[in-house]
Amino acid sequence: MVYTFEIAIVVFAYLVVIIGGYLIRLMLRRYEKEVETSGLRGAGMVIGIVERIMVLTFVLVDQYTAITVIFAAKSIARFNELKDRKMAEYYLIGTLSSITFALLAGIVVRAFLVGKV
């Protein structure tokens, strides 16, 4: 029965970080008109979901340093676009918000799971 509760907390955390993308999108909406984004329509949202799932997973398995791989991969993929200051700021706001959201969710879940809350 205890494991069922722990599994439910973890599943809920994954759902929260997936749905959290809509909060980040709302926050970024005010800046969308200022930047010219390229690439596939909706790909940023999917990338953000995968990013938050990976961050949450890394936090839950106590591998915080692995989070840097996500940031590095995204920076390499957008290297040319980041030469535009507005795009770079938009990218940083989105990425840092997404990573912070997932980090906080993971820290809260870990605290519950190890019994410190």
C-alpha positions in Angstrom: 0.0 0.0 0.0 2.9 2.4 0.7 4.4 1.8 -2.7 1.1 2.6 -4.3 1.1 6.0 -2.7 4.7 6.6 -3.7 4.0 5.6 -7.3 1.0 7.9 -7.3 3.1 10.8 -6.2 5.7 10.2 -8.9 3.0 9.8 -11.6 1.3 13.0 -10.4 4.7 14.8 -10.6 5.2 13.7 -14.2 1.7 14.9 -15.0 2.4 18.2 -13.4 5.6 18.8 -15.3 3.8 17.9 -18.6 0.9 20.2 -17.9 3.3 22.9 -16.6 4.2 23.6 -20.2 1.0 25.5 -20.6 2.0 27.8 -17.7 5.4 28.4 -19.4 3.7 29.0 -22.7 1.4 31.6 -21.1 4.4 33.3 -19.6 6.2 33.4 -23.0 3.2 34.5 -25.0 4.0 38.2 -24.3 7.4 37.8 -26.0 6.3 35.7 -29.0 5.7 38.7 -31.3 9.2 40.1 -30.7 11.0 37.0 -31.9 10.9 35.1 -35.2 10.9 31.4 -34.5 11.7 28.8 -37.1 11.3 25.1 -37.1 8.4 22.8 -36.8 5.1 24.3 -35.5 4.5 23.0 -31.9 8.0 21.4 -31.7 9.0 23.8 -28.9 6.2 22.6 -26.7 7.1 18.9 -27.3 10.8 19.7 -26.6 9.8 21.4 -23.4 7.7 18.4 -22.3 10.6 16.0 -22.9 13.0 18.4 -21.2 10.9 18.6 -18.1 10.4 14.8 -18.0 14.1 14.3 -18.3 14.8 16.9 -15.6 12.3 15.4 -13.2 13.8 11.9 -13.9 17.3 13.2 -13.2 16.2 14.8 -9.9 14.4 11.6 -8.8 17.5 9.5 -9.5 19.7 12.1 -7.8 21.7 13.0 -11.0 21.5 16.7 -11.0 24.6 17.2 -13.1 23.0 15.3 -16.0 20.6 18.3 -16.4 23.5 20.2 -18.0 23.3 17.8 -21.0 19.8 19.0 -21.7 20.8 22.7 -21.7 23.9 21.9 -23.8 21.9 20.0 -26.4 19.3 22.7 -26.7 22.0 25.4 -27.1 23.8 23.4 -29.8 20.5 22.9 -31.7 19.7 26.6 -31.6 23.3 27.9 -31.9 22.7 30.1 -35.0 19.4 31.5 -33.7 21.0 32.5 -30.5 23.0 35.2 -32.2 19.8 37.3 -32.2 19.6 38.9 -28.8 15.8 38.8 -28.6 15.7 35.2 -29.6 18.5 34.3 -27.1 16.5 36.0 -24.3 13.3 34.3 -25.3 15.1 31.0 -25.4 16.7 31.6 -22.0 13.4 32.6 -20.4 11.7 29.5 -21.7 14.5 27.0 -21.0 15.3 28.3 -17.5 11.6 28.5 -16.6 11.1 25.0 -17.8 14.1 23.5 -16.0 13.3 25.4 -12.8 9.7 24.2 -12.8 10.8 20.6 -13.2 13.6 20.9 -10.7 11.2 22.3 -8.0 8.7 19.5 -8.8 11.4 16.9 -8.4 12.8 18.4 -5.2 9.3 18.3 -3.7 8.7 14.8 -4.8 12.1 13.6 -3.5 11.3 15.3 -0.1 8.0 13.4 0.1 9.6 10.1 -0.9 12.5 10.2 1.5 10.2 11.4 4.3 11.6 14.9 4.9 8.2 16.6 4.5 
